[in-house]
Amino acid sequence: MSNDLQLSDIKVIVENELNVLKRQLLEQSSNDRINTSINYKAVCQFLDYSIFEFVMTSQNPEVKVFGQKLMRELSQKFGITERL
């Protein structure tokens, strides 16, 4: 049995994480209306997962090429590989 994640597994993980981040952003904004500070880390994580979800679900070939280029750059710049 292989330990490699399938695209469907990755999609489920991304969707779960995205839902957690959405919930955190909503809770923070509703609990802290007076405080005007922005949790930029949460915003970046939300955007990160949103972009990943968009690339994974798109049928547009240009979007797929963008996703592949992005993964290559992440691998080169940050040591993130396609295998977890």
Rosetta blueprint (number, residue, H / E / L):
1 M L
2 S L
3 N L
4 D L
5 L L
6 Q L
7 L H
8 S H
9 D H
10 I H
11 K H
12 V H
13 I H
14 V H
15 E H
16 N H
17 E H
18 L H
19 N H
20 V H
21 L H
22 K H
23 R H
24 Q H
25 L H
26 L H
27 E H
28 Q H
29 S H
30 S H
31 N H
32 D L
33 R L
34 I L
35 N L
36 T L
37 S L
38 I L
39 N L
40 Y H
41 K H
42 A H
43 V H
44 C H
45 Q H
46 F H
47 L H
48 D H
49 Y H
50 S H
51 I H
52 F H
53 E H
54 F H
55 V H
56 M H
57 T H
58 S L
59 Q L
60 N L
61 P H
62 E H
63 V H
64 K H
65 V H
66 F H
67 G H
68 Q H
69 K H
70 L H
71 M H
72 R H
73 E H
74 L H
75 S H
76 Q H
77 K H
78 F H
79 G L
80 I L
81 T L
82 E L
83 R L
84 L L
